[in-house]
Amino acid sequence: MDTPAAIAPVQPRALRAPGAAGNDAAQRQAARDFEAQAMAMLLQPIFATVDTSRSRFGGGAAEAQWRPMLVDAYAAAAVRSGHGIGLADAVLRELQRLGSTRNTTPNTGDSAP
């Protein structure tokens, strides 16, 4: 009798820098995406307290499943229209600052003697 092969653990994908050095459009988009995600996290508790039994659609399990995506869409639309919480500008400045001070040697955690 053959023994089943062990399933290899899932390896996390390597993180990519939010845009190569000098790629302002990619950094700006990463900052907006971060702001939209943060805003959605702030909006989730608000939508969780809505009494959907009195809503036009009647609530239910299907509405509860779609609510997180709706909140994400609201947050992304607010950020895209310029009505976010103002976090993208600070994140973009920090990305640009980090990009300008990026060194070419990787940080391995080993300190030089």
URPE-V229960 format. One record per run of one state. SS is the DSSP state (hx for helix, st for strand, lp for the rest). FROM is the first residue (numbers start at 1). TO is the last residue. Records with the same first field share a line. If there is no record, write none. Layout:
# URPE-V229960
SS = FROM-TO / FROM-TO
This chain:
# URPE-V229960
lp = 1-23 / 49-51 / 55-60 / 81-86 / 101-113
hx = 24-48 / 52-54 / 61-80 / 87-100
